[in-house]
Amino acid sequence: MTYAVIRVRGSVNVRSEIKDTLKMLRLNRVNHCVILPITKSYSGMLQKVKDYVTWGEITPEILAKMIIRRGKLIGDNKITDNYIKKNSNYKSVMSFAKAVSKGETRYQDIKDIKPVIRLHPPRKGYEGVKKSFKTGGALGYRGEDINILIDRMI
């Protein structure tokens, strides 16, 4: 499985250790998304920045939709099936998204792909940027519900 991590809150009054962790995750701005494999080290980093990001397991369908619509190559070119076919062992964006979501490959393994996906703010807004998802807010772990949020942001 693979996590989709989205930065929800800005950088005003953020402690330096949290700011450094967000920088290591490449989440420098609000509404930026990264695709991370589920590992022990990434889980620890996510627990450290849980008051500034939201994350959950992404499905292949939403990942493919996000790559096609919002994914970029160096030079701001769009990612197409032809580019995936030429620069990887996968035949289409959908097959690449299935492999990434299963954890067989990483999103950054494609040549010249930008590791950060810039998303729009969600339609109808966030639920609340100061509360956790369990208490009715937008922060922290959401599980499969991250797919609903990403679909509102594409």
DSSP file (Angstrom, degrees, kcal/mol; ACC not computed):
  #  RESIDUE AA STRUCTURE BP1 BP2  ACC     N-H-->O    O-->H-N    N-H-->O    O-->H-N    TCO  KAPPA ALPHA  PHI   PSI    X-CA   Y-CA   Z-CA
    1    1 A M              0   0    0      0, 0.0    37,-1.1     0, 0.0     2,-0.4   0.000 360.0 360.0 360.0 162.0    0.0    0.0    0.0
    2    2 A T  E     -A   37   0A   0     99,-0.4    56,-1.8    56,-0.3     2,-0.3  -0.985 360.0-133.0-136.5 142.8    1.0    3.6   -0.5
    3    3 A Y  E     -AB  36  57A   0     33,-3.0    33,-2.5    -2,-0.4     2,-0.5  -0.733   5.1-151.1 -93.8 143.9    0.1    6.8    1.4
    4    4 A A  E     -AB  35  56A   0     52,-2.5    52,-1.2    -2,-0.3     2,-0.5  -0.982  19.4-164.2-105.6 125.5   -1.0   10.1   -0.2
    5    5 A V  E     -AB  34  55A   0     29,-2.7    29,-2.1    -2,-0.5     2,-0.4  -0.950   6.5-173.0-117.4 128.0    0.1   12.9    2.0
    6    6 A I  E     -AB  33  54A   0     48,-2.9    48,-2.3    -2,-0.5     2,-0.4  -0.970  22.5-130.2-123.1 132.0   -1.4   16.4    1.6
    7    7 A R  E     + B   0  53A   0     25,-2.1    24,-2.7    -2,-0.4    46,-0.2  -0.688  28.7 172.4 -80.9 131.1   -0.3   19.5    3.5
    8    8 A V        +     0   0    0     44,-2.6     2,-0.3    -2,-0.4    45,-0.2   0.760  55.1  52.9-108.7 -37.3   -3.2   21.3    5.0
    9    9 A R  S    S-     0   0    0     43,-1.7    -1,-0.1     1,-0.1    22,-0.0  -0.700  76.4-118.4-109.2 157.5   -1.8   24.1    7.2
   10   10 A G        -     0   0    0     -2,-0.3    -1,-0.1    20,-0.1    -2,-0.1   0.118  28.9-102.8 -79.8-165.0    0.7   26.9    6.4
   11   11 A S  S >  S+     0   0    0     17,-0.1     3,-0.9     3,-0.0     2,-0.3   0.216  70.0 124.8-113.5  13.8    4.1   27.6    7.9
   12   12 A V  T 3  S-     0   0    0      1,-0.2    -2,-0.0     0, 0.0     0, 0.0  -0.617  86.7  -0.9 -78.1 132.5    3.5   30.5   10.3
   13   13 A N  T 3  S+     0   0    0     -2,-0.3     2,-0.4     1,-0.2    -1,-0.2   0.821  91.4 154.0  60.0  36.1    4.6   29.7   13.9
   14   14 A V    <   -     0   0    0     -3,-0.9    -1,-0.2     1,-0.0    -3,-0.0  -0.805  48.6-113.0 -95.5 134.0    5.8   26.2   13.1
   15   15 A R     >  -     0   0    0     -2,-0.4     4,-2.4     1,-0.1     3,-0.3  -0.313  26.7-118.1 -62.5 149.7    8.6   24.7   15.2
   16   16 A S  H  > S+     0   0    0      1,-0.2     4,-2.3     2,-0.2     5,-0.2   0.836 111.4  54.4 -64.2 -34.8   11.9   24.3   13.4
   17   17 A E  H  > S+     0   0    0      2,-0.2     4,-1.7     1,-0.2    -1,-0.2   0.868 111.4  45.4 -68.8 -34.1   11.9   20.5   13.8
   18   18 A I  H  > S+     0   0    0     -3,-0.3     4,-2.5     2,-0.2    -2,-0.2   0.892 111.6  52.4 -72.5 -39.5    8.5   20.2   12.2
   19   19 A K  H  X S+     0   0    0     -4,-2.4     4,-1.9     1,-0.2    -2,-0.2   0.893 109.5  50.1 -61.4 -40.0    9.4   22.6    9.5
   20   20 A D  H  X S+     0   0    0     -4,-2.3     4,-2.3     2,-0.2    -1,-0.2   0.898 110.0  49.9 -65.0 -41.0   12.5   20.4    8.7
   21   21 A T  H  X S+     0   0    0     -4,-1.7     4,-1.8     2,-0.2    -2,-0.2   0.905 109.9  50.2 -65.6 -40.9   10.4   17.3    8.6
   22   22 A L  H  <>S+     0   0    0     -4,-2.5     5,-2.7     1,-0.2     4,-0.3   0.880 110.2  51.2 -63.0 -36.9    7.9   18.9    6.2
   23   23 A K  H ><5S+     0   0    0     -4,-1.9     3,-1.1     3,-0.2    -2,-0.2   0.895 108.0  51.6 -66.7 -39.7   10.9   19.9    4.0
   24   24 A M  H 3<5S+     0   0    0     -4,-2.3    -1,-0.2     1,-0.3    -2,-0.2   0.837 109.6  49.8 -65.5 -31.9   12.2   16.4    4.0
   25   25 A L  T 3<5S-     0   0    0     -4,-1.8    -1,-0.3    -5,-0.2    -2,-0.2   0.503 114.8-122.0 -80.4  -4.3    8.8   15.2    2.9
   26   26 A R  T < 5 +     0   0    0     -3,-1.1     2,-1.0    -4,-0.3     3,-0.2   0.727  69.0 137.0  67.4  26.2    8.8   17.9    0.2
   27   27 A L      < +     0   0    0     -5,-2.7    -1,-0.2     1,-0.2    -2,-0.1  -0.680  12.4 147.7-101.2  78.6    5.6   19.4    1.5
   28   28 A N        +     0   0    0     -2,-1.0     2,-0.3    -5,-0.1    -1,-0.2   0.680  59.4  34.0 -88.5 -19.5    6.7   23.1    1.2
   29   29 A R  S >  S-     0   0    0     -3,-0.2     3,-1.3   -19,-0.1   -22,-0.3  -0.912  90.2 -88.8-135.8 160.7    3.3   24.6    0.5
   30   30 A V  T 3  S+     0   0    0     -2,-0.3   -22,-0.2     1,-0.2     3,-0.1  -0.409 109.8  22.3 -66.5 144.3   -0.4   24.1    1.3
   31   31 A N  T 3  S+     0   0    0    -24,-2.7    88,-2.3     1,-0.3     2,-0.3   0.592  88.0 135.2  70.4  16.2   -2.3   21.7   -1.0
   32   32 A H  E <   - C   0 118A   0     -3,-1.3   -25,-2.1    86,-0.2     2,-0.4  -0.740  38.5-158.4 -88.5 144.9    0.9   20.0   -2.2
   33   33 A C  E     -AC   6 117A   0     84,-2.5    84,-3.0    -2,-0.3     2,-0.3  -0.963  11.0-173.0-126.8 139.5    0.6   16.2   -2.3
   34   34 A V  E     -A    5   0A   0    -29,-2.1   -29,-2.7    -2,-0.4     2,-0.6  -0.951  20.9-134.0-127.1 153.1    3.3   13.5   -2.2
   35   35 A I  E     -A    4   0A   0     80,-0.5    72,-0.2    -2,-0.3   -31,-0.2  -0.936  31.2-179.7-107.5 118.8    3.0    9.7   -2.7
   36   36 A L  E     -A    3   0A   0    -33,-2.5   -33,-3.0    -2,-0.6     2,-0.1  -0.928  27.4-120.8-123.3 142.2    5.0    7.8   -0.1
   37   37 A P  E     -A    2   0A   0      0, 0.0     2,-1.1     0, 0.0   -35,-0.2  -0.469  39.9-103.4 -72.0 153.8    5.5    4.1    0.5
   38   38 A I        +     0   0    0    -37,-1.1     2,-0.3    -2,-0.1     3,-0.0  -0.697  62.9 147.0 -83.1 103.5    4.4    2.8    3.9
   39   39 A T     >  -     0   0    0     -2,-1.1     4,-2.1     1,-0.1     5,-0.1  -0.864  59.8-109.6-130.5 167.3    7.6    2.3    5.9
   40   40 A K  H  > S+     0   0    0     -2,-0.3     4,-1.9     2,-0.2     5,-0.1   0.896 117.0  49.9 -64.8 -41.1    8.5    2.7    9.6
   41   41 A S  H  > S+     0   0    0      1,-0.2     4,-1.9     2,-0.2    -1,-0.2   0.914 111.7  47.0 -68.0 -41.8   10.5    5.8    9.0
   42   42 A Y  H  > S+     0   0    0      1,-0.2     4,-2.5     2,-0.2    -1,-0.2   0.872 109.4  55.5 -66.1 -35.2    7.8    7.6    7.0
   43   43 A S  H  X S+     0   0    0     -4,-2.1     4,-2.0     1,-0.2    -1,-0.2   0.900 107.9  48.6 -63.4 -39.6    5.3    6.6    9.6
   44   44 A G  H  X S+     0   0    0     -4,-1.9     4,-1.6     2,-0.2    -1,-0.2   0.889 111.1  50.1 -65.7 -39.5    7.4    8.3   12.3
   45   45 A M  H  X S+     0   0    0     -4,-1.9     4,-1.7     1,-0.2    -2,-0.2   0.899 110.1  50.5 -65.2 -39.9    7.8   11.4   10.1
   46   46 A L  H  < S+     0   0    0     -4,-2.5    -2,-0.2     1,-0.2    -1,-0.2   0.873 107.5  53.2 -67.6 -36.2    4.0   11.6    9.6
   47   47 A Q  H >< S+     0   0    0     -4,-2.0     3,-0.7     1,-0.2    -1,-0.2   0.860 107.6  52.7 -65.3 -33.5    3.3   11.3   13.3
   48   48 A K  H 3< S+     0   0    0     -4,-1.6     3,-0.3     1,-0.2    -2,-0.2   0.884 118.5  34.3 -68.2 -38.0    5.6   14.2   13.9
   49   49 A V  T >X S+     0   0    0     -4,-1.7     3,-2.3     1,-0.2     4,-1.1   0.109  79.4 120.8-104.1  21.2    3.8   16.5   11.4
   50   50 A K  T <4  +     0   0    0     -3,-0.7    90,-0.6     1,-0.3    -1,-0.2   0.694  69.3  60.9 -62.2 -19.3    0.3   15.1   12.0
   51   51 A D  T 34 S+     0   0    0     -3,-0.3    -1,-0.3     1,-0.2    -2,-0.1   0.395 112.7  36.8 -86.8   4.2   -0.9   18.6   13.0
   52   52 A Y  T <4 S+     0   0    0     -3,-2.3   -44,-2.6     1,-0.1   -43,-1.7   0.484 115.8  43.0-128.8 -11.6   -0.1   20.0    9.6
   53   53 A V  E  <  -B    7   0A   0     -4,-1.1    87,-2.8   -46,-0.2     2,-0.3  -0.837  58.2-145.8-132.4 167.4   -0.9   17.2    7.1
   54   54 A T  E     +Bd   6 140A   0    -48,-2.3   -48,-2.9    -2,-0.3     2,-0.3  -0.980  25.0 171.9-130.6 148.2   -3.5   14.6    6.3
   55   55 A W  E     +Bd   5 141A   0     85,-1.6    87,-3.0    -2,-0.3    88,-0.7  -0.977   8.7 148.9-153.0 163.1   -2.8   11.2    4.8
   56   56 A G  E     -B    4   0A   0    -52,-1.2   -52,-2.5    -2,-0.3     2,-0.4  -0.968  52.9 -59.3-177.7 177.5   -4.3    7.9    4.0
   57   57 A E  E     -B    3   0A   0     -2,-0.3     2,-0.3   -54,-0.2    90,-0.3  -0.617  51.0-144.2 -79.3 128.2   -4.1    4.9    1.6
   58   58 A I        -     0   0    0    -56,-1.8   -56,-0.3    -2,-0.4    86,-0.1  -0.712   7.1-132.4 -96.7 142.6   -4.7    5.9   -2.0
   59   59 A T     >  -     0   0    0     -2,-0.3     4,-2.2    85,-0.1     5,-0.2  -0.576  21.4-118.0 -88.2 155.6   -6.6    3.8   -4.6
   60   60 A P  H  > S+     0   0    0      0, 0.0     4,-2.6     0, 0.0     5,-0.2   0.848 111.8  55.7 -61.5 -34.3   -5.2    3.1   -8.1
   61   61 A E  H  > S+     0   0    0      2,-0.2     4,-2.1     1,-0.2     5,-0.1   0.938 111.3  41.7 -65.6 -46.7   -8.1    4.8   -9.8
   62   62 A I  H  > S+     0   0    0      2,-0.2     4,-2.5     1,-0.2    -1,-0.2   0.888 114.6  52.7 -68.1 -38.2   -7.7    8.1   -7.9
   63   63 A L  H  X S+     0   0    0     -4,-2.2     4,-2.5     2,-0.2    -2,-0.2   0.922 110.3  47.3 -63.7 -43.4   -3.9    8.0   -8.3
   64   64 A A  H  X S+     0   0    0     -4,-2.6     4,-2.4     2,-0.2     5,-0.2   0.910 112.7  49.3 -63.7 -41.6   -4.2    7.5  -12.0
   65   65 A K  H  X S+     0   0    0     -4,-2.1     4,-2.3     1,-0.2     5,-0.3   0.903 112.7  47.9 -62.8 -41.3   -6.7   10.4  -12.3
   66   66 A M  H  X>S+     0   0    0     -4,-2.5     4,-2.8     2,-0.2     5,-1.0   0.893 111.8  49.3 -68.2 -39.9   -4.4   12.6  -10.2
   67   67 A I  H  X5S+     0   0    0     -4,-2.5     4,-0.9     3,-0.2    12,-0.5   0.923 113.9  45.8 -64.6 -44.3   -1.4   11.7  -12.3
   68   68 A I  H  <5S+     0   0    0     -4,-2.4    -2,-0.2    -5,-0.2    11,-0.2   0.920 124.1  31.6 -66.2 -43.9   -3.2   12.4  -15.6
   69   69 A R  H  <5S+     0   0    0     -4,-2.3    -2,-0.2    -5,-0.2    -3,-0.2   0.881 137.8  13.8 -84.5 -38.6   -4.7   15.7  -14.5
   70   70 A R  H  <5S+     0   0    0     -4,-2.8    48,-0.5    -5,-0.3    -3,-0.2   0.566  92.6 107.9-120.0 -12.9   -2.2   17.2  -12.1
   71   71 A G     << -     0   0    0     -5,-1.0     8,-0.8    -4,-0.9     2,-0.3  -0.435  49.1-166.3 -71.2 143.1    1.1   15.2  -12.5
   72   72 A K  B     -E   78   0B   0     42,-0.3    42,-2.4    44,-0.2     2,-0.2  -0.930  15.9-143.8-132.2 153.4    3.9   17.1  -14.2
   73   73 A L  B >   -F  113   0C   0      4,-2.8     3,-1.6    -2,-0.3     4,-0.5  -0.619  51.6 -73.5-100.3 168.2    7.3   16.4  -15.8
   74   74 A I  T 3  S+     0   0    0     38,-2.4     3,-0.1     1,-0.3    -1,-0.1  -0.487 127.5  37.8 -62.6 130.6   10.2   18.7  -15.6
   75   75 A G  T 3  S-     0   0    0     -2,-0.2    -1,-0.3     1,-0.1    37,-0.0   0.484 127.9 -87.2  98.3   7.7    9.4   21.6  -18.0
   76   76 A D  S <  S+     0   0    0     -3,-1.6     2,-0.3     1,-0.2    -2,-0.2   0.801  80.7 150.7  59.5  34.6    5.7   21.5  -16.9
   77   77 A N        -     0   0    0     -4,-0.5    -4,-2.8    -3,-0.1    -1,-0.2  -0.689  47.5-109.6 -90.7 150.9    4.7   18.9  -19.4
   78   78 A K  B     -E   72   0B   0     -2,-0.3     2,-0.5    -6,-0.2    -6,-0.2  -0.401  27.2-112.9 -77.6 155.8    1.9   16.6  -18.7
   79   79 A I        +     0   0    0     -8,-0.8     2,-0.2   -12,-0.5    -8,-0.1  -0.796  42.7 180.0 -89.6 125.4    2.3   12.9  -18.0
   80   80 A T     >  -     0   0    0     -2,-0.5     4,-2.0     1,-0.1     5,-0.2  -0.736  43.4-106.7-121.5 169.4    0.9   10.7  -20.8
   81   81 A D  H  > S+     0   0    0     -2,-0.2     4,-2.5     1,-0.2     5,-0.2   0.885 119.9  55.0 -61.6 -39.0    0.5    7.0  -21.5
   82   82 A N  H  > S+     0   0    0      2,-0.2     4,-2.2     1,-0.2    -1,-0.2   0.907 107.5  48.7 -62.4 -42.1    3.2    7.3  -24.2
   83   83 A Y  H  > S+     0   0    0      2,-0.2     4,-2.1     1,-0.2    -1,-0.2   0.909 112.4  48.1 -65.3 -41.8    5.7    8.9  -21.8
   84   84 A I  H  X S+     0   0    0     -4,-2.0     4,-0.7     1,-0.2     6,-0.5   0.910 111.9  50.6 -63.6 -41.6    5.1    6.1  -19.2
   85   85 A K  H  < S+     0   0    0     -4,-2.5     3,-0.3     6,-0.3    -2,-0.2   0.889 114.0  44.0 -64.1 -40.1    5.5    3.5  -21.9
   86   86 A K  H  < S+     0   0    0     -4,-2.2    -1,-0.2     1,-0.2    -2,-0.2   0.850 120.8  37.6 -73.4 -35.0    8.8    4.9  -23.1
   87   87 A N  H  < S+     0   0    0     -4,-2.1    24,-0.5    -5,-0.2     2,-0.3   0.245 119.7  26.8-108.7  12.6   10.4    5.5  -19.7
   88   88 A S  S  < S-     0   0    0     -4,-0.7    22,-0.0    -3,-0.3     8,-0.0  -0.912  82.3 -99.4-154.8-177.4    9.2    2.5  -17.6
   89   89 A N  S    S+     0   0    0     -2,-0.3     2,-0.3     7,-0.0    -4,-0.1   0.338  90.5  97.7 -90.4   5.9    8.1   -1.1  -17.8
   90   90 A Y        -     0   0    0     -6,-0.5    -2,-0.2     1,-0.1    -3,-0.1  -0.706  64.4-148.0-102.0 149.7    4.4   -0.1  -17.6
   91   91 A K  S    S+     0   0    0     -2,-0.3     2,-0.3     1,-0.1    -6,-0.3   0.720  75.2   6.4 -88.8 -22.8    2.1    0.2  -20.6
   92   92 A S  S  > S-     0   0    0     -8,-0.1     4,-1.9     1,-0.1     5,-0.1  -0.924  75.9 -99.8-151.5 172.8   -0.2    3.0  -19.3
   93   93 A V  H  > S+     0   0    0     -2,-0.3     4,-2.6     1,-0.2     5,-0.2   0.872 120.0  55.5 -65.4 -36.9   -0.7    5.4  -16.5
   94   94 A M  H  > S+     0   0    0      2,-0.2     4,-2.2     1,-0.2    -1,-0.2   0.912 107.8  46.6 -65.3 -43.0   -3.3    3.1  -14.9
   95   95 A S  H  > S+     0   0    0      2,-0.2     4,-1.8     1,-0.2    -1,-0.2   0.880 113.6  49.7 -67.6 -35.8   -0.9    0.1  -14.8
   96   96 A F  H  X S+     0   0    0     -4,-1.9     4,-2.3     2,-0.2    -2,-0.2   0.906 110.3  50.6 -65.0 -41.7    1.8    2.4  -13.3
   97   97 A A  H  X S+     0   0    0     -4,-2.6     4,-2.6     1,-0.2    -2,-0.2   0.876 108.5  52.0 -65.2 -37.7   -0.8    3.7  -10.7
   98   98 A K  H  X S+     0   0    0     -4,-2.2     4,-1.7     2,-0.2    -1,-0.2   0.911 110.8  47.7 -63.8 -41.6   -1.7    0.1   -9.7
   99   99 A A  H  X>S+     0   0    0     -4,-1.8     5,-2.1     2,-0.2     6,-1.0   0.890 113.3  48.0 -66.9 -39.1    2.0   -0.8   -9.2
  100  100 A V  H ><5S+     0   0    0     -4,-2.3     3,-0.5     1,-0.2    -2,-0.2   0.922 111.2  49.5 -67.4 -43.7    2.6    2.4   -7.1
  101  101 A S  H 3<5S+     0   0    0     -4,-2.6   -99,-0.4     1,-0.2    -1,-0.2   0.810 111.0  50.0 -69.2 -28.2   -0.5    1.9   -5.0
  102  102 A K  H 3<5S-     0   0    0     -4,-1.7    -1,-0.2    -5,-0.2    -2,-0.2   0.684 115.8-116.4 -78.4 -18.2    0.5   -1.8   -4.3
  103  103 A G  T <<5S+     0   0    0     -4,-0.9    -3,-0.2    -3,-0.5    -2,-0.1   0.582  79.9 123.9  93.9  10.9    4.0   -0.7   -3.3
  104  104 A E  S   <S+     0   0    0     -5,-2.1     2,-0.3    -6,-0.2    -4,-0.2   0.818  81.7   7.5 -73.8 -31.1    5.8   -2.5   -6.2
  105  105 A T  S    S-     0   0    0     -6,-1.0     2,-0.3    -9,-0.1    -2,-0.2  -0.894  79.6-110.3-141.5 169.8    7.4    0.7   -7.4
  106  106 A R    >   -     0   0    0     -2,-0.3     3,-1.3     1,-0.1     4,-0.2  -0.767  20.5-125.4-105.9 153.5    7.8    4.3   -6.3
  107  107 A Y  G >  S+     0   0    0     -2,-0.3     3,-0.9     1,-0.3    -1,-0.1   0.857 110.3  55.6 -61.9 -36.8    6.2    7.3   -7.9
  108  108 A Q  G 3  S+     0   0    0      1,-0.2    -1,-0.3   -73,-0.2     5,-0.2   0.502  82.6  88.6 -77.5  -3.9    9.6    9.0   -8.3
  109  109 A D  G <   +     0   0    0     -3,-1.3     2,-0.3     2,-0.1    -1,-0.2   0.711  65.6  92.6 -70.9 -19.4   11.1    6.1  -10.2
  110  110 A I  S X  S-     0   0    0     -3,-0.9     3,-1.3    -4,-0.2   -22,-0.1  -0.568  90.6-104.8 -74.3 137.1    9.9    7.5  -13.6
  111  111 A K  T 3  S+     0   0    0    -24,-0.5    -1,-0.1    -2,-0.3    -2,-0.1  -0.374  96.1   2.4 -65.0 137.2   12.6    9.7  -15.2
  112  112 A D  T 3  S+     0   0    0      1,-0.2   -38,-2.4    -4,-0.1     2,-0.4   0.646  90.5 143.8  63.6  20.8   12.0   13.5  -15.0
  113  113 A I  B <   -F   73   0C   0     -3,-1.3   -40,-0.2    -5,-0.2    -1,-0.2  -0.726  53.6-122.2 -89.8 139.6    8.8   13.3  -13.0
  114  114 A K        -     0   0    0    -42,-2.4   -42,-0.3    -2,-0.4    -1,-0.0  -0.680  15.0-147.2 -79.1 129.1    8.2   16.0  -10.4
  115  115 A P  S    S+     0   0    0      0, 0.0   -80,-0.5     0, 0.0     2,-0.5   0.697  78.4  69.7 -73.9 -17.4    7.7   14.3   -7.0
  116  116 A V        -     0   0    0    -82,-0.1     2,-0.6   -44,-0.1   -44,-0.2  -0.864  68.5-154.4-105.2 133.6    5.2   16.8   -5.7
  117  117 A I  E     -C   33   0A   0    -84,-3.0   -84,-2.5    -2,-0.5     2,-0.6  -0.926  12.4-144.3-106.3 121.2    1.7   17.1   -7.1
  118  118 A R  E     -C   32   0A   0     -2,-0.6     2,-0.2   -48,-0.5   -86,-0.2  -0.754  22.9-170.2 -88.7 121.3    0.2   20.5   -6.8
  119  119 A L        -     0   0    0    -88,-2.3    35,-0.2    -2,-0.6    31,-0.0  -0.688  23.0-110.1-109.2 161.3   -3.6   20.3   -6.1
  120  120 A H        -     0   0    0     33,-1.9     3,-0.1    -2,-0.2    -1,-0.1  -0.442  48.6 -88.6 -75.8 159.7   -6.4   22.8   -6.0
  121  121 A P        -     0   0    0      0, 0.0    -1,-0.1     0, 0.0     3,-0.1  -0.439  61.5 -89.7 -61.7 149.3   -8.0   23.7   -2.7
  122  122 A P    >   -     0   0    0      0, 0.0     3,-2.0     0, 0.0    31,-0.2  -0.329  40.4-105.7 -67.7 143.1  -10.8   21.3   -2.0
  123  123 A R  T 3  S+     0   0    0     29,-1.3    29,-0.1     1,-0.3    30,-0.0  -0.463 110.2  16.9 -62.9 138.2  -14.3   22.1   -3.3
  124  124 A K  T 3  S-     0   0    0     -2,-0.1    -1,-0.3    -3,-0.1    28,-0.0   0.491 121.2-104.7  69.0   6.6  -16.5   23.1   -0.3
  125  125 A G    <   -     0   0    0     -3,-2.0     2,-0.1    -4,-0.0    -2,-0.1   0.098  48.3 -47.5  78.6 173.5  -13.3   23.6    1.7
  126  126 A Y        -     0   0    0      1,-0.1     3,-0.2    -4,-0.1    12,-0.1  -0.404  49.8-118.6 -76.1 161.1  -11.5   21.7    4.4
  127  127 A E  S    S-     0   0    0      1,-0.3     2,-0.1    -2,-0.1    -1,-0.1   0.723  84.7 -42.6 -74.0 -21.4  -13.5   20.4    7.4
  128  128 A G    >   -     0   0    0      3,-0.1    10,-2.2     2,-0.0     3,-0.7  -0.361  47.5-140.9 153.2 123.5  -11.4   22.5    9.8
  129  129 A V  T 3  S+     0   0    0      1,-0.2  -121,-0.1     8,-0.2     8,-0.1   0.313  96.4  53.5 -92.5  10.7   -7.7   22.9    9.8
  130  130 A K  T 3  S+     0   0    0      2,-0.1     2,-0.3     9,-0.1    -1,-0.2   0.419  97.9  68.7-119.8  -1.2   -7.2   22.8   13.6
  131  131 A K  S <  S-     0   0    0     -3,-0.7     8,-2.1     5,-0.1     7,-0.9  -0.842  81.9-109.1-117.9 155.0   -8.9   19.5   14.5
  132  132 A S  B > > -g  139   0D   0     -2,-0.3     5,-3.0     5,-0.2     3,-0.7  -0.351  32.9-110.5 -74.9 163.1   -8.0   15.9   13.7
  133  133 A F  G > 5S+     0   0    0      6,-2.8     3,-1.4     1,-0.2     7,-0.1   0.847 116.8  59.6 -63.6 -34.5  -10.1   13.9   11.2
  134  134 A K  G 3 5S+     0   0    0      1,-0.3    -1,-0.2     5,-0.3     6,-0.1   0.798 107.2  46.0 -65.5 -28.6  -11.5   11.8   14.1
  135  135 A T  G < 5S-     0   0    0     -3,-0.7    -1,-0.3     0, 0.0    -2,-0.2   0.202 133.2 -84.7-101.4  16.0  -13.0   14.8   15.8
  136  136 A G  T < 5S+     0   0    0     -3,-1.4    -3,-0.2     1,-0.2    -2,-0.1   0.557  95.2 107.5  99.1   9.5  -14.5   16.3   12.6
  137  137 A G  S   <S-     0   0    0     -5,-3.0    -1,-0.2     2,-0.1    -5,-0.2  -0.069  74.6-109.6-101.6-156.0  -11.4   18.2   11.3
  138  138 A A  S    S+     0   0    0    -10,-2.2    -6,-0.2    -7,-0.9     2,-0.2   0.449  76.9  98.2-118.0  -4.4   -9.1   17.7    8.3
  139  139 A L  B     +g  132   0D   0     -8,-2.1    -6,-2.8   -11,-0.4   -85,-0.3  -0.485  66.9  11.8 -94.5 157.5   -5.8   16.8   10.0
  140  140 A G  E    S-d   54   0A   0    -87,-2.8   -85,-1.6   -90,-0.6     2,-0.2  -0.304 101.9  -7.3  86.3-164.2   -4.1   13.4   10.6
  141  141 A Y  E     +d   55   0A   0    -87,-0.2   -85,-0.2     1,-0.1    -7,-0.1  -0.500  49.9 168.0 -75.7 132.7   -4.8    9.9    9.3
  142  142 A R    >   -     0   0    0    -87,-3.0     3,-1.4     1,-0.2   -86,-0.2   0.500  24.0-155.9-119.3 -11.0   -8.0    9.4    7.3
  143  143 A G  G >  S-     0   0    0    -88,-0.7     3,-1.2     1,-0.3    -1,-0.2  -0.500  73.6  -7.6  70.4-135.4   -7.5    6.0    5.8
  144  144 A E  G >  S+     0   0    0      1,-0.3     3,-1.6    -2,-0.2     4,-0.4   0.660 121.1  80.1 -70.9 -16.3   -9.5    5.4    2.6
  145  145 A D  G <> S+     0   0    0     -3,-1.4     4,-1.5     1,-0.3     3,-0.5   0.606  71.7  80.2 -69.5  -9.5  -11.3    8.7    3.0
  146  146 A I  H <> S+     0   0    0     -3,-1.2     4,-2.7     1,-0.2    -1,-0.3   0.815  84.6  62.6 -63.0 -28.8   -8.2   10.5    1.6
  147  147 A N  H <> S+     0   0    0     -3,-1.6     4,-2.0   -90,-0.3    -1,-0.2   0.856 100.4  50.9 -66.0 -35.3   -9.6    9.4   -1.9
  148  148 A I  H  > S+     0   0    0     -3,-0.5     4,-1.5    -4,-0.4    -1,-0.2   0.922 111.9  47.5 -66.3 -43.9  -12.7   11.5   -1.4
  149  149 A L  H  X S+     0   0    0     -4,-1.5     4,-0.9     1,-0.2    -2,-0.2   0.924 112.1  48.9 -63.4 -45.2  -10.6   14.6   -0.4
  150  150 A I  H >X S+     0   0    0     -4,-2.7     4,-1.3     1,-0.2     3,-0.6   0.887 107.6  54.9 -63.6 -38.3   -8.3   14.1   -3.4
  151  151 A D  H 3< S+     0   0    0     -4,-2.0    -1,-0.2     1,-0.3    -2,-0.2   0.853 107.9  49.9 -63.7 -33.4  -11.2   13.8   -5.8
  152  152 A R  H 3< S+     0   0    0     -4,-1.5   -29,-1.3    -3,-0.2    -1,-0.3   0.697 113.5  47.6 -74.1 -18.5  -12.5   17.2   -4.5
  153  153 A M  H <<        0   0    0     -4,-0.9   -33,-1.9    -3,-0.6    -2,-0.2   0.599 360.0 360.0 -99.2 -13.6   -9.0   18.7   -5.1
  154  154 A I     <        0   0    0     -4,-1.3    -1,-0.2    -3,-0.2    -2,-0.1   0.501 360.0 360.0 -72.4 360.0   -8.3   17.4   -8.6
